[in-house]
């Protein structure tokens, strides 16, 4: 795995692998730009995606977090703005 953090146009791009329907919410850092996230929510009605965005808003203390790729897949790419 590369340990490069992509920064373009004042945004940081990170890759996230998601496990839904877990008992505990856990964020594991596999590399500086790759995370393994376990959430309690099921992948129904966009609940898991909304929780992932909330987790990264709290982690990076910003309001500008969005999913730019992989909204319907466990592998996602997020844009974290400053």
C-alpha positions as CSV (number, residue, x, y, z in Angstrom):
1,X,0.0,0.0,0.0
2,X,1.3,3.4,-0.8
3,X,1.5,5.9,2.0
4,X,0.7,9.0,-0.1
5,X,-2.0,11.4,0.9
6,X,-3.5,13.0,-2.2
7,X,-4.1,16.7,-1.9
8,X,-5.6,18.6,-4.8
9,X,-7.3,21.9,-4.8
10,X,-7.3,22.2,-1.0
11,X,-9.0,18.8,-0.6
12,X,-7.5,15.6,0.8
13,X,-8.6,12.3,-0.8
14,X,-8.8,9.2,1.3
15,X,-9.8,5.6,0.6
16,X,-12.2,3.8,2.9
17,X,-13.2,0.1,3.2
18,X,-16.5,-0.2,5.0
19,X,-18.0,-3.0,7.0
20,X,-21.7,-2.5,7.8
21,X,-23.9,-4.1,10.4
22,X,-21.2,-4.5,13.0
23,X,-21.6,-4.6,16.8
24,X,-19.0,-1.8,17.4
25,X,-17.9,1.2,15.4
26,X,-14.2,1.1,14.8
27,X,-11.9,3.1,12.6
28,X,-8.6,1.4,11.8
29,X,-5.8,3.3,10.0
30,X,-4.1,0.9,7.6
31,X,-2.0,3.7,6.0
32,X,-2.2,7.5,6.1
33,X,-4.8,7.6,3.3
34,X,-6.5,4.2,3.7
35,X,-9.0,3.4,6.5
36,X,-11.0,0.3,7.5
37,X,-14.3,1.5,9.1
38,X,-16.9,-0.7,10.8
39,X,-20.3,0.9,11.4
40,X,-23.5,-0.3,13.1
41,X,-25.8,0.9,10.4
42,X,-27.1,-1.4,7.7
43,X,-26.5,-0.4,4.0
44,X,-30.1,0.6,3.6
45,X,-31.5,4.0,2.8
46,X,-28.0,5.5,2.7
47,X,-27.7,5.1,6.5
48,X,-24.2,3.6,6.5
49,X,-22.9,6.3,4.1
50,X,-24.3,9.1,6.2
51,X,-22.6,7.6,9.3
52,X,-19.2,7.3,7.5
53,X,-19.4,11.0,6.5
54,X,-20.2,11.9,10.2
55,X,-17.3,9.9,11.5
56,X,-14.8,11.7,9.2
57,X,-16.3,15.1,9.9
58,X,-15.6,14.5,13.6
59,X,-12.2,13.0,12.9
60,X,-10.9,15.9,10.7
61,X,-13.0,18.6,12.4
62,X,-14.5,20.0,9.1
63,X,-17.9,20.3,7.5
64,X,-16.6,19.5,4.0
65,X,-16.6,15.7,3.7
66,X,-18.3,13.9,0.9
67,X,-18.2,10.5,-0.9
68,X,-16.9,11.1,-4.4
69,X,-16.7,7.4,-5.5
70,X,-18.3,4.1,-4.4
71,X,-21.6,5.2,-2.9
72,X,-23.0,1.7,-3.5
73,X,-19.9,-0.3,-2.8
74,X,-17.8,-1.2,0.3
75,X,-14.7,0.5,-1.2
76,X,-15.2,4.3,-1.2
77,X,-13.2,7.4,-1.9
78,X,-13.9,10.5,0.3
79,X,-13.0,14.1,-0.3
80,X,-12.1,16.0,2.9
81,X,-11.9,19.7,2.4
82,X,-10.3,22.3,4.6
